[in-house]
Amino acid sequence: WTKVAETSTKQVRMISGTTKPVDQTALSFAVGGTVEEVKVKLGEEVKKGQVLAELDRQPFVLAVRDAQAGLARAQARVVERRANYERYVALYESNNASKAELDEARASFDSAKSQVKAAEAQLGLARRDLRKTQLRAPYNGTISVKEIEPFVEVPVGRAVFGLDREESGYEVSAAVPDSVLINLSVGDEADVVFPTLNSRRVRGVITELGSRSRTASTYPVTVQLQEQFDDFRSGMSVEVVFEFMPESETGEPIMTGLAVPLAAIFVEAEKTHFVFIYDEKTSTVKKTQIKTLNLRENDVLVEPGTLKAGDIIATAGVQFLVDGQKVNLMKE
């Protein structure tokens, strides 16, 4: 047996995580082709607009020339069909051409003008593709991933660089079990410990809580760090310290609870939890339902109510006890 003691309900959970920049993007070419030159190295700092890599430009230059030629042909066709239309207008006004012939000439002229617009659009796309043969940095940052080499064919959209914007700050990604997630909210503080940096502790704030489970009933949680230092690196392994208080059914935090040994609790139908409380006046035990809050080491935190501090409860042999049974306390 033991006497129930009151204790703080604050829970502490340490979850492994990995650091990464808040702004991190994968870069890819908007057109496919053969890599001609790679201008940066892994870990290199780059400036916004800096060329990172280039594709072979020759096929795109030829495509521009072909589009220019197509535009020239379309413009020449407009000149020809305008002259033809104007001739039919004159013939129609002198009653030497029918209304149907005039309408046909007008339609042919309008079609030629539409073909010019289509050729201009095609030339614009060809010039855009030519510009896209150069992959440029969208902002100042550091090359964190490099999966590109010269003379290799790369398809459209395949990520070839990873770019980290360090000035945007860093955050930590962690996989948190559902038993912890239900106690967290966006805006809560969570310290981050760096084991490889003499267990340096940095303050963090929860910015994202995942709503879909990943593996083993864990959910993604993002904690943004509130400070940086020189030895900091992206991809470092850290421990995120989550501290929280359990809440009552009304949503109010429960600041204090009762520590009950795990061996004192038994479970019945519908996951109801009970303990046996000793009555000193009658020397009997009373089967009493309790409301558990959380597990802490070998103790269960119980919400105050039917059980209170100072109560004596059985901690061994509970499966052999019955409600109202007379018992003797063993000497301490």
RARA-V401004 format. One record per residue. RES is the residue in one small letter. D_CENTER is the distance of its C-alpha to the mean C-alpha in Angstrom with 1 decimal. Layout:
<<RES:D_CENTER> <RES:D_CENTER>>
This chain:
<<w:49.2> <t:47.4> <k:47.2> <v:43.9> <a:42.5> <e:40.2> <t:37.0> <s:33.9> <t:31.1> <k:28.4> <q:26.0> <v:24.3> <r:21.7> <m:20.5> <i:17.3> <s:16.6> <g:13.6> <t:13.0> <t:12.9> <k:11.3> <p:12.0> <v:10.2> <d:11.3> <q:11.0> <t:12.1> <a:13.9> <l:17.4> <s:19.7> <f:23.2> <a:23.8> <v:27.0> <g:28.1> <g:30.8> <t:32.2> <v:30.9> <e:33.8> <e:32.6> <v:29.6> <k:30.1> <v:27.6> <k:26.9> <l:24.0> <g:23.3> <e:25.3> <e:24.6> <v:24.8> <k:25.6> <k:24.4> <g:26.3> <q:27.4> <v:28.1> <l:26.1> <a:27.8> <e:30.3> <l:31.3> <d:35.0> <r:36.1> <q:39.4> <p:38.2> <f:36.5> <v:39.6> <l:41.7> <a:39.5> <v:40.1> <r:43.8> <d:44.0> <a:42.2> <q:44.7> <a:47.6> <g:46.4> <l:46.2> <a:49.7> <r:51.1> <a:49.6> <q:51.1> <a:54.5> <r:54.4> <v:53.9> <v:57.0> <e:59.0> <r:58.0> <r:58.6> <a:62.1> <n:62.7> <y:61.5> <e:63.7> <r:66.7> <y:66.2> <v:66.1> <a:69.5> <l:70.9> <y:69.8> <e:71.3> <s:74.6> <n:74.4> <n:74.0> <a:70.6> <s:69.2> <k:66.3> <a:64.4> <e:64.8> <l:63.6> <d:60.5> <e:59.8> <a:60.1> <r:57.8> <a:55.1> <s:55.4> <f:55.0> <d:51.9> <s:50.3> <a:51.0> <k:49.3> <s:46.2> <q:46.2> <v:46.2> <k:43.0> <a:41.3> <a:42.6> <e:41.3> <a:37.8> <q:38.0> <l:39.1> <g:36.2> <l:33.7> <a:35.6> <r:35.5> <r:31.7> <d:31.2> <l:33.5> <r:31.5> <k:28.2> <t:29.9> <q:28.8> <l:25.2> <r:24.6> <a:22.1> <p:20.4> <y:20.4> <n:21.8> <g:19.9> <t:20.3> <i:20.2> <s:17.9> <v:18.3> <k:21.6> <e:22.3> <i:25.3> <e:29.0> <p:32.1> <f:33.9> <v:31.0> <e:30.3> <v:26.7> <p:25.6> <v:23.9> <g:20.1> <r:19.9> <a:17.7> <v:20.4> <f:18.9> <g:15.9> <l:16.3> <d:15.2> <r:16.3> <e:17.5> <e:19.2> <s:15.9> <g:15.6> <y:13.6> <e:11.0> <v:10.8> <s:8.4> <a:10.7> <a:11.5> <v:13.8> <p:16.6> <d:17.3> <s:20.5> <v:18.7> <l:15.8> <i:18.5> <n:19.9> <l:16.9> <s:16.1> <v:14.1> <g:16.4> <d:17.9> <e:18.8> <a:18.0> <d:19.8> <v:18.6> <v:21.4> <f:21.9> <p:24.4> <t:25.3> <l:26.2> <n:28.8> <s:26.3> <r:25.5> <r:23.8> <v:21.5> <r:20.5> <g:16.9> <v:15.5> <i:12.7> <t:10.5> <e:7.9> <l:9.2> <g:8.0> <s:10.8> <r:11.2> <s:12.7> <r:12.0> <t:15.3> <a:18.2> <s:17.0> <t:14.1> <y:10.9> <p:7.6> <v:8.4> <t:7.8> <v:11.2> <q:12.4> <l:15.8> <q:18.7> <e:20.9> <q:21.2> <f:24.1> <d:25.8> <d:25.0> <f:21.2> <r:19.4> <s:15.9> <g:15.3> <m:17.6> <s:17.8> <v:18.0> <e:18.7> <v:17.0> <v:19.8> <f:19.2> <e:22.4> <f:23.1> <m:26.1> <p:26.6> <e:27.5> <s:30.5> <e:30.7> <t:31.1> <g:27.9> <e:29.8> <p:28.9> <i:31.5> <m:32.5> <t:35.1> <g:35.7> <l:38.1> <a:37.6> <v:39.1> <p:39.5> <l:37.7> <a:41.1> <a:42.5> <i:40.2> <f:40.8> <v:39.0> <e:40.7> <a:39.8> <e:36.6> <k:35.2> <t:37.5> <h:38.2> <f:41.7> <v:43.7> <f:47.5> <i:48.8> <y:52.3> <d:54.9> <e:57.4> <k:60.1> <t:60.3> <s:59.0> <t:56.7> <v:53.0> <k:51.1> <k:48.1> <t:45.4> <q:42.0> <i:39.2> <k:35.6> <t:33.2> <l:30.3> <n:28.7> <l:29.7> <r:30.4> <e:32.0> <n:35.1> <d:35.4> <v:34.1> <l:33.5> <v:35.5> <e:35.6> <p:39.0> <g:41.4> <t:43.6> <l:43.2> <k:44.1> <a:44.5> <g:47.8> <d:48.0> <i:49.2> <i:47.3> <a:48.1> <t:45.8> <a:47.6> <g:49.3> <v:47.5> <q:47.7> <f:51.5> <l:51.8> <v:52.6> <d:52.6> <g:55.8> <q:56.8> <k:59.1> <v:57.9> <n:58.9> <l:56.5> <m:56.7> <k:57.8> <e:55.1>>
